[in-house]
């Protein structure tokens, strides 16, 4: 009985340590559906415990003309450093990570702030 209780406690701790808390763009933290938000269609962002088949966080932000869009949630993709890519006339940023709340916009924000300043000043000087 004592051994069974010890095994249960170890398994409980192991399961808890494998979970990661992420931000999800959805009104429910029980669904895998991630909504895309921008200035006109902003909505709730909730905490989500990502475990099992989707154990990591993902955050995707992109800019089209002067609009920034963001989506976040759980994923099964391999963890990767923040990535930045030019797509057409816009920009695309993505992060897949495995630490608590690592998919917040502050992870990508320094790059966006820099690009906005450069783009704004370029128009000013030309």
N, C-alpha and C positions, 0 to 999 in steps of 0.2 A: 504494500500500500504506500509506504513512504517513497519507494522508488518511482511509482507511478505518479505521485504528486510532484516529485522533483522533475520528472520528464515533462509533465504538463506545464510547470512554471518555466522551464527552459524553452519549450516550444512557443509559449506565449510571448516571451521576451524576443525570441528570434523573429516571429511574425511582426511584432511591433517595430523592430529595428529595420525591417525590410520595407516598411511603408514610408512614403514620402508625401509631404503636404504640398499641394500645388494650388495656384489660382486658376479657376475655371470660369470662362465667359459663358455663364448660363445662370438661370434662376434656380436650378436644381443641382445639388451636388451628388445625385444618384444616377445621372445619365452621362453617357459618353459624348452626347451632342454638344459641340462647341459653337457658340454663336460668334459672328463677326461684328465688332463694334467700331463705330467712328463717331465723329462729333454729333451728327444728327441722330444716330441710332444707338446712343450709349445705353447700357443696361447693367444689370447686376453682375458682379464678379464675386463668386463664392469660394470658400475653401473646399478642397477635395482631397481625400485620402487616397492616394494612388498606390494600389497593390495589385498583385496577381498578374493578369495578362498585360496590363499597362502600368508598369512600375516607375515610370519617369515622367517628368514635367516637360511640356513643350510650350513655347511662346513664339508666336509669329506676328510680325508687324510689317506692314508695307505702306508705301506712299504712292498715291496716284494723283498727279497734279498737286493740289494743296490739301488733299485729304489723307489722314493717317488712319489705317485700319488695324485692329488688334484682335487676336484670338488666342486663347490659352486653355490648357487642360492636361489630361493624362495621355501618355503615348507608349507604344512598345518600340519606338525607334531607338537606335543606339545613341548614347550620350555624345554630344559634340559641343565644342566651344561656340560662342556667338558667331554667326556667319552673316556677312553683309554682301549683297549682290545688286548690281544695277540691272533692272528689267525694263526695257524700253526707255521711257522718259521718267520712270519712277525708281524707287528703291525697295529692296526686300531684305528683312532681317529675320533670323531664326535662331533659336537656342533649344537644345534638348539637354536636360540636366537631371541630376539625381540627388539634389539636396533640397531641404525644405524651402519653399517659396522662391526658388531660383528662377521661375519664369515670370517674375514681375517686370513691368516695363522699365524699371530703373536699371535692369541689367542691360537693356538695349539703349536706354535714353541718352547716355553720353555721346554715342555715335549719331543719333538723330539730332541732338542739339548742335553738334559740330556741323553736320550737313546742312541744317537749316540756316545756321549763321553764315556758312560759306556761300550757299545759294542766295541768301538775302543780300550779302555784301557784294557778291559778283554783279547782281543787278544794279546795285547802287553805284559801282565804279564803272560800269559800261555805258 
